[in-house]
């Protein structure tokens, strides 16, 4: 009887020991960061049968796991078309804050849709934007999580003379301002992606974005010209810029888990 009691005690003690839990990164943002489906079902133009065609669009959060070893778990809550306001209004932020824990990281990137004044379902005034970012940061901190703000990645916009056209306006500085006020790390994805895109130039930056020729992919039979969203190459390049920022910010407990 004593032997059984001892064995049970040892077992319970072993079960109570801390496990080698993964470090977790939560991501909130818009379509440029979001996970996209790998395939979509489309009709074959000849047979009419339904076939699975690889979907070429990717978000940079979707490719970020390829840079880390298995000690990192990435939970990507970013969604297409969301602004900081609609992310809260739809209950997506509540899902994040209910699940995030002490020691987790929270990556925040909104701006593309917040500035869309013509789209009433997502438009966020500058004042609301600051309040929303501050809420994300402070509620994450209250749970013991570690927030990192990212400015929005660029849109690919060149004038006819080859001059790059800036986007996102004052929302970039607003995001930077919240990071400064809250004394948290900020990775300037806008400036990093701007350097990349302008360095490549008008023509050579196209292969990063969702540009397709007619017939190249059945999801876009007439081709596609999208200067906001990325293909796998572009999403990988943006994720690499984020990783570069982690190193610059000396976020050692994530950097040490890079491949």
N, C-alpha and C positions, 0 to 999 in steps of 0.2 A: 504493500500500500504506500509506504514511504517512497519507494522507487518511482511509482507512478506519479506521486505528488511532485517529486523532484523533476521528473521529465516534463511534466506540465508547466512547472515554474520556469524551467529553462526555455521551453518553447514560447511561452508568453513573453519572456524577456527578449528573446530573439526577434519576435514579431514587433515589439515596441521600439526596436532600434531604428534610427532614421535611415531611410533608404537613399540610394544614390539617385535622388530625384533630378529630373532634367531642369535646366534653366529655361525659363519660358519668356518668349517675346510676344506680346500682344500688339497687333497693328490695327489702327483705325484710320480710315481715309476714304478716298474716292476710287474711281475706275482705274486710274493710273497705277494704283497700288494693289488692286483687288486680284483675287484668284479668278481665273476664267475657266470655263469648261474646256476639256481637252478635245472633245468631239461634238459635232452636231449632226443630227440626221437630216439629210437632204435628198431630194429625188434625183435619180440619175437621168440626165437629159436625153439619153437614148432609150433605155429600157423602161424608165419610169419607176423602177424599184427604189425603195428607200435604202440609202447607204450611209454609213458613218464616215464623215469627212473630218480630218483634223482641223480644229479651230485655231487660226493663227494668232489671235490676239492674246497677249499676256500682260499681267501687271507685275511691277517690279517686286512686290511682296511675294508673289508666286515663285519667283526665281531665287529669292533670298536664301531659302534652306540649302541650296546647292553650295553655298559658301561656308556652311557650318558643319561640324561633326555631329554625331548622334546625341551629344549631351544637350543640344539646343532643340527645344520644341517651339515652333512658330505657329501662333494662332492668329490667322489673318481674318479680321472682321470687316475689312474695307469692302465697300459695295459700290457698284456702278451708280453714278448719278447722285451720290449723296454729298450734301454739304454738312458743315458742322451742325447746322440747325436741324436739318432733316434727320441726321444720324441720331440726334437726341430725341426728336419728336416721334420717330418710328420705334423707339424702345431699344435700338441697337446698343446705345451706350449703356443702358441698364444691364444688358446681357454681359457686357464686358466687365463692368464694375462688380457684378454679382460673382464673377468667376476669377478675377484677378486677385493675386495674393502677395504677401510680403516677399520682396526680393525679385518679383517679376518686373520686366521692362514693358513700358507702354510707348509705342511709336505713333506720333500724331502727325498727319499730313492732310490738311484740307485747304481748299482755295479755288480750285477749278470751277466748282459749282457755286460756291458762296458768292462769287462775283457776278453770277448770271442774273442781272437785275430783271431781265425779261421773263425769267422762269420763277413765278411766284412761289412754287412749291419748294424751292431750294434756296432762293436768294437770301443772303444773310447780310444785314447791314454791318458796317465796320464795328459799331459798338457791340452788336450781338456776337460778332466773330470773336472779339476780345473776351467777352464774358464766357463764351462757350469754351474757348481754349483754356481759360483760367479754371473753369469748372473741371475740365478733363484732368488738368494737372493737379489741382488741389484734392479732388476726390481720389485720384490714383495715389497721391502721397499719403492720404489718410488711411489707405489700405496697406501702406508700406511698400508700394510699387515705385518704380523709378521711371518717370516720364522723360522722353526725349522728343523735342519738337523738330519737325522737318518743314522747310519751306517747300512749296509746290514745285514739281519738275516743270520744265519749260514746255510750251507748245512750239512746234517747228513753224516759224513764220519768218519768211524773208521777203523784203521788198524786191521789186524788179531790178533794182541796181545792186542787189546782193546784200543790202544792209539788213541786219537782224532786227525784228520787231519784238519788243518786250511785251510780256503779258502778265496778268494777275494784279497789276497796279499796286495800290496801297496795302493789299492783304499780305504781301511779303514782309513789309516792315512791321505790320501788326503782329504777325507770328514771331518775328525776331524779338519784338518788344516784350511779348509775354514770356518768352524764354529768359530774357534778361531780368525782368521783374521777379520771376519766380526762381531765378538762380539755378536753372537746369540746363543740361546740354542742348545745343541747337546745331543741327546739321543743315547747312545751306544747300539743299538739293537744287534749288533754282540756279544759283550761281555755278555750281558744279556742272549741272546739265547744260547750262548756257555755254560754258567754256568748251564742253565736248561738242555740242551741236555747231556752234559758230566756228570751231576749229576744223570741223569736217567740211563746213560750207553747205550751200543750198543743195547741191546735187548729191554729194557723198553722205549727207545726213539722212537721206530718204530711207536707206536700208534699215534704219533703227525703228522706223514707224510702220504703221499698217498700210503700206503701199503695195497694191497687188495689180498685176496685169489681168486683163480679161482671160478667163479660162485657167488661171493659175491655181485657184482654190474654189471648190464648188460652193462654199458658203458665200462667195462674192463672184458670181458668174460673170458679171460685167466689169469686174475689177474694183478697186477701192483706193481712195485717196484720203487718208486720215492722218492729220498732223498732230494729234493729241495722244493717241493710244499707240502702244508698242507691240512689235512682234517679239519673238523670243530673244533675238539678238539685242534689241533695244532694251527690253526688260532686264536682261542680264547686265547690260552696261549700266543701267540705273542702279541696280542692286550693288554693283561693284563700287559705285560712287558713294552709296550709303556706308558700305564697309570701310571705304577710305575715310569717311567721316568718323566712324567709330575709333579708328586708329588715331586720328588727329585729336579727338576728344579724350583719348587715353581711357576709354571704357574697358579696362583690362579684363574684367571677368567675362566679357563677350569676345574680346579680341583673342583671348587665349583658347577659345573654342573654334576659331577659324581653321579651315583645312589648310 
